[in-house]
Amino acid sequence: MIINKTKNKIISEKEIVCRSGISQARGLMFRKRKNLIMIFNRERKISLHNFFVFYPIDILVLNNNKIIVEIKRNFRPFTLWNSKKRGSYLIELGFTSDYELGDRLNIKLNSKF
C-alpha cells in the first residue's frame, strides 16, 4: 500500500514490489495495468524504457526519506526516460492519483517479486 502522507490519501492499495535486478528489468512489461514499486540498495539515477507496457504510466522517484523528488507523468509506451534526480525508490503507477513534488509517502509492503 502506498499512502501520500502529505495529502493523507491512498495512492495505491496493491502493487508489485521489485527488489531483484530481474524483477526490476521486467517491471510492468506484458502485464495488465498495475502499480509497481522498485527498491534500490542505494540512491541512483534511473533509466527506464516503456517497451511492452501497453498503457501510459506515471513515474515517481523517491529519496531515502520517501519524499517525491521527481515525477514523470504520462510515460508513453515504447519510449525512453532518464531521471534527473537520484532515488532509492521508483514507483510506476498504472493507476494515477494525487501527488506532487515534495510529498512524503508511506510504503507498506504487501507482496514481493
C-alpha atoms as one frame of an Amber mdcrd trajectory, in Angstrom:
protein
   0.000   0.000   0.000   1.261   3.474  -0.862  -0.104   6.395   1.130   0.547
  10.062   0.437   1.228  11.248   3.996   1.331  14.899   2.908  -2.207  14.803
   1.484  -3.446  11.912   3.667  -4.639   9.969   0.592  -4.130   6.420  -0.608
  -2.201   6.286  -3.898  -2.237   2.501  -4.303  -3.830  -0.302  -2.327  -1.974
  -3.130  -4.063   1.254  -3.144  -6.038   4.059  -5.384  -7.218   7.287  -4.988
  -5.198  10.542  -5.485  -7.133  13.811  -5.855  -5.228  15.873  -8.066  -7.562
  17.505  -6.945 -10.782  15.482  -9.479 -12.772  12.123  -8.331 -11.412  13.138
  -4.689 -11.899  14.171  -5.393 -15.505  10.754  -6.931 -16.213   8.816  -4.212
 -14.399   5.342  -3.889 -15.912   6.212  -5.461 -19.275   3.495  -7.790 -20.578
   1.310  -7.176 -17.507  -2.187  -5.817 -17.206  -2.496  -2.337 -15.718  -0.924
  -2.393 -12.242   1.179  -0.321  -9.852   4.764  -1.277  -9.035   7.499  -0.311
  -6.550  11.216  -0.781  -7.207  13.518  -0.677  -4.193  17.222   0.031  -4.768
  20.139  -0.617  -2.389  21.387   2.955  -2.763  20.239   6.217  -4.293  20.933
   6.380  -8.015  19.806   7.952 -11.258  17.292   5.762 -13.033  16.931   4.880
 -16.710  13.693   3.320 -17.933  12.122   2.123 -21.112   8.431   1.549 -21.538
   8.731  -1.188 -24.164   5.997  -3.812 -24.000   3.982  -1.835 -21.450   0.883
  -1.094 -23.468  -0.527   1.789 -21.423   0.863   5.134 -20.157   2.115   5.286
 -16.563   3.264   7.911 -14.094   6.731   7.546 -12.565   7.629   8.772  -9.071
  11.255   8.914  -7.902  11.624   8.933  -4.102  14.704   9.639  -2.000  15.769
   7.696   1.129  13.162   9.600   3.172  10.387   8.564   0.745   9.913  12.126
  -0.464   8.985  12.577  -4.137  11.972  14.252  -5.828  10.904  13.754  -9.456
   7.728  12.939 -11.389   7.366  11.778 -14.983   3.707  11.975 -15.920   2.127
  10.083 -18.801   5.194   7.974 -19.684   4.050   6.596 -23.023   4.516   3.055
 -24.367   7.675   2.387 -26.385   9.584   5.425 -25.126  12.733   6.008 -23.013
  13.275   8.188 -19.928  16.202   9.109 -17.635  15.745  10.663 -14.206  17.482
  13.906 -13.392  17.427  13.206  -9.644  18.730  10.252  -7.655  16.272   7.929
  -5.959  16.132   4.925  -3.634  12.581   4.052  -4.679  10.831   4.161  -8.025
   7.069   3.865  -8.269   5.363   3.044 -11.568   1.665   3.889 -11.474  -0.714
   2.363 -13.974  -3.488   3.969 -11.936  -2.618   7.590 -11.241  -3.543   9.567
  -8.151  -2.957  12.900  -6.394   0.751  13.629  -5.746   3.317  16.340  -6.383
   6.987  17.092  -5.816   7.900  17.213  -2.132   5.076  14.945  -0.939   6.138
  12.330   1.633   4.875   8.801   1.009   4.412   5.844   3.322   5.042   2.446
   1.722   3.605  -0.665   3.377   4.958  -3.680   1.538   2.367  -6.387   0.908
   3.871  -8.507  -1.893   7.323  -9.441  -3.224   8.778 -10.427  -6.594
